[in-house]
């Protein structure tokens, strides 16, 4: 049966990245909701899977972005209805928030290529079958979350204690970006380059874009994860 995927996009320059190819390859029907254009949110009966993308805003910015409040409601409803939900960066923080976690400033901005390590708890989950124990991932975030009750912490890094979690297997929240492509990172640099302040875990644009092979490996990992998630 064809999977119906809805994805929530917060800004024009942070789309699906490499996930688009995976969804097409799996024969999914895909619905984009452009929140930055005040697009209407769907009813949960209209999708099987929900993907929540990243963005430069904070989950706390409801006065500036009123749609954050209704977006949180949709995410909460989707989880309660046993839908598959996948959040990346801001999307992961939104999932954490609706599950009762605290969202706060991370001790460091983490921007660029930094290693993540799977946790001991992750070894007991399906993610361990798909990801190496340590790998280089792309990052662009300044906030983080605490672990929601009932969730399993799956990854950590030197700059950020909690890099992601699974909740009831079908709900995936990752701070890091495996969907990023050279083109999508160029867009991030163009629109958010003011954040490249040279601090401890912030790389320069040249280093971020240097290796095409690095992006290919990254996107292969994303493909494996999304395909397994769709099969749950």
Order of alpha helices (4+ residues) and beta strands (2+ residues): beta-alpha-beta-beta-alpha-beta-alpha-beta-beta-beta-beta-beta-alpha-alpha-alpha
